[in-house]
Amino acid sequence: MNLVARYLEEGRVVPADPQAALDWYRRAAEAGDFRGQANLASILLHQGEVAAAVALLRQALAHGSPAFLERIRPELATSPHPEIRTLVAAHAPE
């Protein structure tokens, strides 16, 4: 589902459709896909829905693969949103 959303978001193979991409990211997130959770959170952040994004990122950080976490932690640590920086600091590797 996350991959379908990415293709729709970026217009790969199919015409770009931001609303359909959002719907597919939501489905992926609701199904527990940590990548879908992170991607949906990114869109929600751009829409100003910080609290919803933090909730999704909390789930993604709790269930993400080691490679995913290694990639996303530095990105989140430089977020302009203090709530995101606090969240990533709380999920720092030991």
Backbone as XML, in Angstrom:
<?xml version="1.0"?>
<chain id="A" units="angstrom">
  <residue number="1" name="MET">
    <atom name="N" x="0.811" y="-1.189" z="0.000"/>
    <atom name="CA" x="0.000" y="0.000" z="0.000"/>
    <atom name="C" x="0.862" y="1.264" z="0.000"/>
  </residue>
  <residue number="2" name="ASN">
    <atom name="N" x="1.922" y="1.238" z="0.795"/>
    <atom name="CA" x="2.807" y="2.394" z="0.852"/>
    <atom name="C" x="3.441" y="2.656" z="-0.512"/>
  </residue>
  <residue number="3" name="LEU">
    <atom name="N" x="3.805" y="1.596" z="-1.212"/>
    <atom name="CA" x="4.433" y="1.761" z="-2.525"/>
    <atom name="C" x="3.440" y="2.338" z="-3.533"/>
  </residue>
  <residue number="4" name="VAL">
    <atom name="N" x="2.201" y="1.877" z="-3.489"/>
    <atom name="CA" x="1.162" y="2.441" z="-4.355"/>
    <atom name="C" x="1.030" y="3.938" z="-4.069"/>
  </residue>
  <residue number="5" name="ALA">
    <atom name="N" x="1.015" y="4.283" z="-2.796"/>
    <atom name="CA" x="0.914" y="5.695" z="-2.413"/>
    <atom name="C" x="2.089" y="6.501" z="-2.951"/>
  </residue>
  <residue number="6" name="ARG">
    <atom name="N" x="3.290" y="5.948" z="-2.837"/>
    <atom name="CA" x="4.489" y="6.652" z="-3.319"/>
    <atom name="C" x="4.388" y="6.900" z="-4.822"/>
  </residue>
  <residue number="7" name="TYR">
    <atom name="N" x="3.960" y="5.875" z="-5.567"/>
    <atom name="CA" x="3.816" y="6.040" z="-7.015"/>
    <atom name="C" x="2.801" y="7.135" z="-7.339"/>
  </residue>
  <residue number="8" name="LEU">
    <atom name="N" x="1.690" y="7.142" z="-6.600"/>
    <atom name="CA" x="0.674" y="8.166" z="-6.826"/>
    <atom name="C" x="1.175" y="9.550" z="-6.424"/>
  </residue>
  <residue number="9" name="GLU">
    <atom name="N" x="1.933" y="9.623" z="-5.355"/>
    <atom name="CA" x="2.463" y="10.908" z="-4.895"/>
    <atom name="C" x="3.453" y="11.479" z="-5.909"/>
  </residue>
  <residue number="10" name="GLU">
    <atom name="N" x="4.325" y="10.625" z="-6.423"/>
    <atom name="CA" x="5.401" y="11.080" z="-7.302"/>
    <atom name="C" x="5.061" y="10.998" z="-8.785"/>
  </residue>
  <residue number="11" name="GLY">
    <atom name="N" x="3.919" y="10.415" z="-9.131"/>
    <atom name="CA" x="3.553" y="10.273" z="-10.533"/>
    <atom name="C" x="4.402" y="9.253" z="-11.265"/>
  </residue>
  <residue number="12" name="ARG">
    <atom name="N" x="4.823" y="8.217" z="-10.565"/>
    <atom name="CA" x="5.600" y="7.138" z="-11.197"/>
    <atom name="C" x="4.641" y="6.089" z="-11.742"/>
  </residue>
  <residue number="13" name="VAL">
    <atom name="N" x="4.782" y="5.765" z="-12.984"/>
    <atom name="CA" x="4.003" y="4.730" z="-13.665"/>
    <atom name="C" x="2.548" y="5.165" z="-13.867"/>
  </residue>
  <residue number="14" name="VAL">
    <atom name="N" x="2.018" y="5.948" z="-12.958"/>
    <atom name="CA" x="0.642" y="6.441" z="-13.028"/>
    <atom name="C" x="0.676" y="7.965" z="-12.895"/>
  </residue>
  <residue number="15" name="PRO">
    <atom name="N" x="-0.382" y="8.629" z="-13.346"/>
    <atom name="CA" x="-0.420" y="10.087" z="-13.152"/>
    <atom name="C" x="-0.419" y="10.440" z="-11.662"/>
  </residue>
  <residue number="16" name="ALA">
    <atom name="N" x="0.251" y="11.513" z="-11.309"/>
    <atom name="CA" x="0.280" y="11.962" z="-9.915"/>
    <atom name="C" x="-1.136" y="12.274" z="-9.444"/>
  </residue>
  <residue number="17" name="ASP">
    <atom name="N" x="-1.433" y="11.820" z="-8.238"/>
    <atom name="CA" x="-2.754" y="12.051" z="-7.648"/>
    <atom name="C" x="-2.563" y="12.201" z="-6.141"/>
  </residue>
  <residue number="18" name="PRO">
    <atom name="N" x="-2.320" y="13.429" z="-5.671"/>
    <atom name="CA" x="-2.023" y="13.639" z="-4.250"/>
    <atom name="C" x="-3.108" y="13.128" z="-3.301"/>
  </residue>
  <residue number="19" name="GLN">
    <atom name="N" x="-4.376" y="13.286" z="-3.662"/>
    <atom name="CA" x="-5.446" y="12.825" z="-2.775"/>
    <atom name="C" x="-5.464" y="11.302" z="-2.681"/>
  </residue>
  <residue number="20" name="ALA">
    <atom name="N" x="-5.300" y="10.640" z="-3.812"/>
    <atom name="CA" x="-5.252" y="9.174" z="-3.785"/>
    <atom name="C" x="-4.027" y="8.702" z="-3.012"/>
  </residue>
  <residue number="21" name="ALA">
    <atom name="N" x="-2.910" y="9.399" z="-3.165"/>
    <atom name="CA" x="-1.701" y="9.044" z="-2.411"/>
    <atom name="C" x="-1.965" y="9.156" z="-0.920"/>
  </residue>
  <residue number="22" name="LEU">
    <atom name="N" x="-2.599" y="10.235" z="-0.506"/>
    <atom name="CA" x="-2.935" y="10.421" z="0.909"/>
    <atom name="C" x="-3.816" y="9.276" z="1.410"/>
  </residue>
  <residue number="23" name="ASP">
    <atom name="N" x="-4.803" y="8.901" z="0.621"/>
    <atom name="CA" x="-5.692" y="7.799" z="1.007"/>
    <atom name="C" x="-4.922" y="6.494" z="1.166"/>
  </residue>
  <residue number="24" name="TRP">
    <atom name="N" x="-4.008" y="6.212" z="0.239"/>
    <atom name="CA" x="-3.225" y="4.972" z="0.319"/>
    <atom name="C" x="-2.229" y="5.007" z="1.476"/>
  </residue>
  <residue number="25" name="TYR">
    <atom name="N" x="-1.625" y="6.155" z="1.739"/>
    <atom name="CA" x="-0.745" y="6.266" z="2.910"/>
    <atom name="C" x="-1.544" y="6.011" z="4.189"/>
  </residue>
  <residue number="26" name="ARG">
    <atom name="N" x="-2.764" y="6.542" z="4.241"/>
    <atom name="CA" x="-3.604" y="6.337" z="5.422"/>
    <atom name="C" x="-3.915" y="4.848" z="5.603"/>
  </residue>
  <residue number="27" name="ARG">
    <atom name="N" x="-4.251" y="4.178" z="4.503"/>
    <atom name="CA" x="-4.517" y="2.732" z="4.578"/>
    <atom name="C" x="-3.287" y="1.985" z="5.079"/>
  </residue>
  <residue number="28" name="ALA">
    <atom name="N" x="-2.129" y="2.317" z="4.534"/>
    <atom name="CA" x="-0.885" y="1.662" z="4.949"/>
    <atom name="C" x="-0.620" y="1.913" z="6.428"/>
  </residue>
  <residue number="29" name="ALA">
    <atom name="N" x="-0.799" y="3.152" z="6.864"/>
    <atom name="CA" x="-0.563" y="3.497" z="8.271"/>
    <atom name="C" x="-1.519" y="2.741" z="9.182"/>
  </residue>
  <residue number="30" name="GLU">
    <atom name="N" x="-2.781" y="2.696" z="8.806"/>
    <atom name="CA" x="-3.774" y="1.997" z="9.621"/>
    <atom name="C" x="-3.515" y="0.499" z="9.676"/>
  </residue>
  <residue number="31" name="ALA">
    <atom name="N" x="-2.864" y="-0.039" z="8.644"/>
    <atom name="CA" x="-2.524" y="-1.464" z="8.615"/>
    <atom name="C" x="-1.246" y="-1.759" z="9.398"/>
  </residue>
  <residue number="32" name="GLY">
    <atom name="N" x="-0.603" y="-0.712" z="9.932"/>
    <atom name="CA" x="0.595" y="-0.904" z="10.743"/>
    <atom name="C" x="1.908" y="-0.799" z="9.990"/>
  </residue>
  <residue number="33" name="ASP">
    <atom name="N" x="1.881" y="-0.333" z="8.751"/>
    <atom name="CA" x="3.103" y="-0.179" z="7.951"/>
    <atom name="C" x="3.870" y="1.044" z="8.457"/>
  </residue>
  <residue number="34" name="PHE">
    <atom name="N" x="5.055" y="0.818" z="9.029"/>
    <atom name="CA" x="5.805" y="1.942" z="9.608"/>
    <atom name="C" x="6.201" y="2.965" z="8.557"/>
  </residue>
  <residue number="35" name="ARG">
    <atom name="N" x="6.467" y="2.536" z="7.342"/>
    <atom name="CA" x="6.788" y="3.503" z="6.287"/>
    <atom name="C" x="5.556" y="4.340" z="5.942"/>
  </residue>
  <residue number="36" name="GLY">
    <atom name="N" x="4.415" y="3.684" z="5.863"/>
    <atom name="CA" x="3.165" y="4.403" z="5.622"/>
    <atom name="C" x="2.872" y="5.398" z="6.727"/>
  </residue>
  <residue number="37" name="GLN">
    <atom name="N" x="3.146" y="5.006" z="7.971"/>
    <atom name="CA" x="2.943" y="5.908" z="9.104"/>
    <atom name="C" x="3.836" y="7.135" z="8.974"/>
  </residue>
  <residue number="38" name="ALA">
    <atom name="N" x="5.091" y="6.923" z="8.633"/>
    <atom name="CA" x="6.028" y="8.040" z="8.499"/>
    <atom name="C" x="5.665" y="8.937" z="7.319"/>
  </residue>
  <residue number="39" name="ASN">
    <atom name="N" x="5.277" y="8.345" z="6.207"/>
    <atom name="CA" x="4.923" y="9.148" z="5.038"/>
    <atom name="C" x="3.642" y="9.942" z="5.267"/>
  </residue>
  <residue number="40" name="LEU">
    <atom name="N" x="2.657" y="9.313" z="5.901"/>
    <atom name="CA" x="1.433" y="10.040" z="6.226"/>
    <atom name="C" x="1.747" y="11.163" z="7.209"/>
  </residue>
  <residue number="41" name="ALA">
    <atom name="N" x="2.597" y="10.898" z="8.179"/>
    <atom name="CA" x="2.997" y="11.932" z="9.138"/>
    <atom name="C" x="3.630" y="13.120" z="8.427"/>
  </residue>
  <residue number="42" name="SER">
    <atom name="N" x="4.447" y="12.859" z="7.434"/>
    <atom name="CA" x="5.090" y="13.942" z="6.687"/>
    <atom name="C" x="4.057" y="14.836" z="6.011"/>
  </residue>
  <residue number="43" name="ILE">
    <atom name="N" x="3.071" y="14.224" z="5.396"/>
    <atom name="CA" x="2.012" y="15.001" z="4.745"/>
    <atom name="C" x="1.230" y="15.800" z="5.784"/>
  </residue>
  <residue number="44" name="LEU">
    <atom name="N" x="0.893" y="15.153" z="6.889"/>
    <atom name="CA" x="0.133" y="15.842" z="7.932"/>
    <atom name="C" x="0.917" y="17.019" z="8.511"/>
  </residue>
  <residue number="45" name="LEU">
    <atom name="N" x="2.227" y="16.856" z="8.664"/>
    <atom name="CA" x="3.050" y="17.977" z="9.137"/>
    <atom name="C" x="2.958" y="19.165" z="8.190"/>
  </residue>
  <residue number="46" name="HIS">
    <atom name="N" x="3.018" y="18.883" z="6.890"/>
    <atom name="CA" x="2.914" y="19.965" z="5.906"/>
    <atom name="C" x="1.540" y="20.630" z="5.945"/>
  </residue>
  <residue number="47" name="GLN">
    <atom name="N" x="0.541" y="19.903" z="6.436"/>
    <atom name="CA" x="-0.809" y="20.460" z="6.560"/>
    <atom name="C" x="-1.034" y="21.107" z="7.926"/>
  </residue>
  <residue number="48" name="GLY">
    <atom name="N" x="-0.005" y="21.095" z="8.778"/>
    <atom name="CA" x="-0.113" y="21.724" z="10.086"/>
    <atom name="C" x="-0.713" y="20.847" z="11.169"/>
  </residue>
  <residue number="49" name="GLU">
    <atom name="N" x="-0.892" y="19.571" z="10.896"/>
    <atom name="CA" x="-1.486" y="18.646" z="11.866"/>
    <atom name="C" x="-0.376" y="17.955" z="12.665"/>
  </residue>
  <residue number="50" name="VAL">
    <atom name="N" x="0.281" y="18.735" z="13.504"/>
    <atom name="CA" x="1.469" y="18.268" z="14.223"/>
    <atom name="C" x="1.141" y="17.135" z="15.191"/>
  </residue>
  <residue number="51" name="ALA">
    <atom name="N" x="0.076" y="17.262" z="15.961"/>
    <atom name="CA" x="-0.262" y="16.229" z="16.950"/>
    <atom name="C" x="-0.525" y="14.882" z="16.279"/>
  </residue>
  <residue number="52" name="ALA">
    <atom name="N" x="-1.253" y="14.884" z="15.175"/>
    <atom name="CA" x="-1.524" y="13.638" z="14.456"/>
    <atom name="C" x="-0.234" y="13.060" z="13.888"/>
  </residue>
  <residue number="53" name="ALA">
    <atom name="N" x="0.630" y="13.921" z="13.388"/>
    <atom name="CA" x="1.914" y="13.465" z="12.846"/>
    <atom name="C" x="2.779" y="12.850" z="13.936"/>
  </residue>
  <residue number="54" name="VAL">
    <atom name="N" x="2.814" y="13.463" z="15.104"/>
    <atom name="CA" x="3.606" y="12.928" z="16.220"/>
    <atom name="C" x="3.102" y="11.544" z="16.603"/>
  </residue>
  <residue number="55" name="ALA">
    <atom name="N" x="1.789" y="11.366" z="16.659"/>
    <atom name="CA" x="1.226" y="10.057" z="17.011"/>
    <atom name="C" x="1.650" y="8.991" z="16.004"/>
  </residue>
  <residue number="56" name="LEU">
    <atom name="N" x="1.619" y="9.326" z="14.730"/>
    <atom name="CA" x="2.034" y="8.373" z="13.698"/>
    <atom name="C" x="3.532" y="8.093" z="13.766"/>
  </residue>
  <residue number="57" name="LEU">
    <atom name="N" x="4.313" y="9.126" z="13.975"/>
    <atom name="CA" x="5.764" y="8.933" z="14.060"/>
    <atom name="C" x="6.145" y="8.113" z="15.281"/>
  </residue>
  <residue number="58" name="ARG">
    <atom name="N" x="5.407" y="8.260" z="16.358"/>
    <atom name="CA" x="5.659" y="7.445" z="17.555"/>
    <atom name="C" x="5.505" y="5.956" z="17.197"/>
  </residue>
  <residue number="59" name="GLN">
    <atom name="N" x="4.468" y="5.636" z="16.434"/>
    <atom name="CA" x="4.247" y="4.254" z="16.004"/>
    <atom name="C" x="5.356" y="3.792" z="15.060"/>
  </residue>
  <residue number="60" name="ALA">
    <atom name="N" x="5.714" y="4.643" z="14.108"/>
    <atom name="CA" x="6.754" y="4.282" z="13.139"/>
    <atom name="C" x="8.088" y="4.038" z="13.832"/>
  </residue>
  <residue number="61" name="LEU">
    <atom name="N" x="8.422" y="4.868" z="14.806"/>
    <atom name="CA" x="9.683" y="4.699" z="15.534"/>
    <atom name="C" x="9.665" y="3.443" z="16.394"/>
  </residue>
  <residue number="62" name="ALA">
    <atom name="N" x="8.503" y="3.070" z="16.882"/>
    <atom name="CA" x="8.399" y="1.880" z="17.729"/>
    <atom name="C" x="8.504" y="0.588" z="16.929"/>
  </residue>
  <residue number="63" name="HIS">
    <atom name="N" x="8.122" y="0.621" z="15.647"/>
    <atom name="CA" x="8.046" y="-0.616" z="14.871"/>
    <atom name="C" x="8.925" y="-0.639" z="13.626"/>
  </residue>
  <residue number="64" name="GLY">
    <atom name="N" x="9.652" y="0.429" z="13.370"/>
    <atom name="CA" x="10.474" y="0.502" z="12.166"/>
    <atom name="C" x="11.662" y="-0.443" z="12.196"/>
  </residue>
  <residue number="65" name="SER">
    <atom name="N" x="12.101" y="-0.816" z="11.014"/>
    <atom name="CA" x="13.286" y="-1.672" z="10.895"/>
    <atom name="C" x="14.527" y="-0.874" z="11.292"/>
  </residue>
  <residue number="66" name="PRO">
    <atom name="N" x="15.612" y="-1.553" z="11.652"/>
    <atom name="CA" x="16.840" y="-0.829" z="11.997"/>
    <atom name="C" x="17.314" y="0.106" z="10.876"/>
  </residue>
  <residue number="67" name="ALA">
    <atom name="N" x="17.236" y="-0.344" z="9.631"/>
    <atom name="CA" x="17.678" y="0.501" z="8.511"/>
    <atom name="C" x="16.792" y="1.740" z="8.378"/>
  </residue>
  <residue number="68" name="PHE">
    <atom name="N" x="15.502" y="1.562" z="8.536"/>
    <atom name="CA" x="14.562" y="2.685" z="8.476"/>
    <atom name="C" x="14.861" y="3.689" z="9.584"/>
  </residue>
  <residue number="69" name="LEU">
    <atom name="N" x="15.053" y="3.183" z="10.795"/>
    <atom name="CA" x="15.317" y="4.059" z="11.939"/>
    <atom name="C" x="16.625" y="4.817" z="11.768"/>
  </residue>
  <residue number="70" name="GLU">
    <atom name="N" x="17.621" y="4.155" z="11.222"/>
    <atom name="CA" x="18.915" y="4.806" z="10.991"/>
    <atom name="C" x="18.782" y="5.966" z="10.016"/>
  </residue>
  <residue number="71" name="ARG">
    <atom name="N" x="17.889" y="5.807" z="9.039"/>
    <atom name="CA" x="17.687" y="6.852" z="8.039"/>
    <atom name="C" x="16.802" y="7.980" z="8.560"/>
  </residue>
  <residue number="72" name="ILE">
    <atom name="N" x="15.745" y="7.636" z="9.285"/>
    <atom name="CA" x="14.753" y="8.661" z="9.635"/>
    <atom name="C" x="15.121" y="9.473" z="10.875"/>
  </residue>
  <residue number="73" name="ARG">
    <atom name="N" x="15.834" y="8.878" z="11.808"/>
    <atom name="CA" x="16.166" y="9.617" z="13.042"/>
    <atom name="C" x="16.890" y="10.936" z="12.766"/>
  </residue>
  <residue number="74" name="PRO">
    <atom name="N" x="17.941" y="10.956" z="11.928"/>
    <atom name="CA" x="18.614" y="12.241" z="11.664"/>
    <atom name="C" x="17.689" y="13.275" z="11.010"/>
  </residue>
  <residue number="75" name="GLU">
    <atom name="N" x="16.804" y="12.809" z="10.135"/>
    <atom name="CA" x="15.859" y="13.736" z="9.502"/>
    <atom name="C" x="14.927" y="14.349" z="10.539"/>
  </residue>
  <residue number="76" name="LEU">
    <atom name="N" x="14.402" y="13.511" z="11.419"/>
    <atom name="CA" x="13.468" y="13.992" z="12.437"/>
    <atom name="C" x="14.163" y="14.877" z="13.465"/>
  </residue>
  <residue number="77" name="ALA">
    <atom name="N" x="15.416" y="14.589" z="13.750"/>
    <atom name="CA" x="16.160" y="15.356" z="14.759"/>
    <atom name="C" x="16.355" y="16.815" z="14.354"/>
  </residue>
  <residue number="78" name="THR">
    <atom name="N" x="16.233" y="17.106" z="13.067"/>
    <atom name="CA" x="16.392" y="18.482" z="12.591"/>
    <atom name="C" x="15.057" y="19.121" z="12.206"/>
  </residue>
  <residue number="79" name="SER">
    <atom name="N" x="13.970" y="18.507" z="12.616"/>
    <atom name="CA" x="12.638" y="19.035" z="12.307"/>
    <atom name="C" x="12.462" y="20.433" z="12.899"/>
  </residue>
  <residue number="80" name="PRO">
    <atom name="N" x="11.739" y="21.300" z="12.212"/>
    <atom name="CA" x="11.447" y="22.612" z="12.782"/>
    <atom name="C" x="10.408" y="22.543" z="13.912"/>
  </residue>
  <residue number="81" name="HIS">
    <atom name="N" x="9.812" y="21.369" z="14.102"/>
    <atom name="CA" x="8.780" y="21.192" z="15.127"/>
    <atom name="C" x="9.406" y="20.612" z="16.394"/>
  </residue>
  <residue number="82" name="PRO">
    <atom name="N" x="9.378" y="21.339" z="17.494"/>
    <atom name="CA" x="9.995" y="20.833" z="18.727"/>
    <atom name="C" x="9.394" y="19.515" z="19.204"/>
  </residue>
  <residue number="83" name="GLU">
    <atom name="N" x="8.120" y="19.298" z="18.930"/>
    <atom name="CA" x="7.484" y="18.043" z="19.337"/>
    <atom name="C" x="8.136" y="16.844" z="18.654"/>
  </residue>
  <residue number="84" name="ILE">
    <atom name="N" x="8.521" y="17.026" z="17.403"/>
    <atom name="CA" x="9.172" y="15.950" z="16.644"/>
    <atom name="C" x="10.577" y="15.717" z="17.191"/>
  </residue>
  <residue number="85" name="ARG">
    <atom name="N" x="11.302" y="16.789" z="17.450"/>
    <atom name="CA" x="12.659" y="16.634" z="17.996"/>
    <atom name="C" x="12.626" y="15.945" z="19.360"/>
  </residue>
  <residue number="86" name="THR">
    <atom name="N" x="11.653" y="16.291" z="20.187"/>
    <atom name="CA" x="11.510" y="15.646" z="21.498"/>
    <atom name="C" x="11.203" y="14.167" z="21.334"/>
  </residue>
  <residue number="87" name="LEU">
    <atom name="N" x="10.329" y="13.845" z="20.403"/>
    <atom name="CA" x="9.964" y="12.447" z="20.156"/>
    <atom name="C" x="11.173" y="11.628" z="19.736"/>
  </residue>
  <residue number="88" name="VAL">
    <atom name="N" x="11.949" y="12.132" z="18.794"/>
    <atom name="CA" x="13.100" y="11.367" z="18.311"/>
    <atom name="C" x="14.160" y="11.242" z="19.399"/>
  </residue>
  <residue number="89" name="ALA">
    <atom name="N" x="14.303" y="12.246" z="20.235"/>
    <atom name="CA" x="15.266" y="12.157" z="21.340"/>
    <atom name="C" x="14.847" y="11.070" z="22.326"/>
  </residue>
  <residue number="90" name="ALA">
    <atom name="N" x="13.551" y="10.929" z="22.535"/>
    <atom name="CA" x="13.048" y="9.901" z="23.451"/>
    <atom name="C" x="13.220" y="8.495" z="22.890"/>
  </residue>
  <residue number="91" name="HIS">
    <atom name="N" x="13.340" y="8.383" z="21.566"/>
    <atom name="CA" x="13.506" y="7.081" z="20.914"/>
    <atom name="C" x="14.933" y="6.869" z="20.414"/>
  </residue>
  <residue number="92" name="ALA">
    <atom name="N" x="15.875" y="7.576" z="20.999"/>
    <atom name="CA" x="17.281" y="7.432" z="20.593"/>
    <atom name="C" x="17.781" y="6.047" z="20.978"/>
  </residue>
  <residue number="93" name="PRO">
    <atom name="N" x="18.652" y="5.477" z="20.153"/>
    <atom name="CA" x="19.203" y="4.157" z="20.496"/>
    <atom name="C" x="20.028" y="4.240" z="21.778"/>
  </residue>
  <residue number="94" name="GLU">
    <atom name="N" x="20.025" y="3.154" z="22.501"/>
    <atom name="CA" x="20.760" y="3.122" z="23.781"/>
    <atom name="C" x="22.218" y="2.826" z="23.579"/>
  </residue>
</chain>
